[in-house]
Amino acid sequence: MQPVMTGDEVMSLLDNVFPQIHEDGRVYQIASISSGEAVVRFTANQRHLRPGGTVSGPSMMALADLAAYVVILGHIGPQALAVTTNLNINFLNKPGPGAMLATCRILKMGKRLIVVDCAIESKGQDGLVAHATATYSVPPK
């Protein structure tokens, strides 16, 4: 399955329909969109930390959800009304502040539901810090 939108096109769409993701500055960047996959980079700053200096669970969930949205939009086109119907996440290790990468892959792309798998890594740390699966509902055309 080949993408129908580039990372720049998806980011431009997000800037227009979902500008609130930049309330903390531009902490999200789309690193790539390729066949069935997207990589989103997140730079966790002080606002995203919980006591103990680790990135908060809600921040990692937001990263997983946004990366899922990016891979889906990249493959179905500018359908801003695609919505999360389920998001499940397992926190595996405690990431510190700094760069994180979420790699999302489409597992199943149906007419109304799309299921993705998302692996989250933290720069400078071995292994995954979180793993998520998400299901999105796509509006009928």
Secondary structure, DSSP 8 states (H G I E B T S, - for coil): ---SS-HHHHHHHHHHH-GGGGTTSS-EEEEEEETTEEEEEEEE-GGGEETTTEE-HHHHHHHHHHHHHHHHHHHH-S-TT-EEEEEEEEE-S---SEEEEEEEEEEEE-SSEEEEEEEEEETTSSSEEEEEEEEEE----
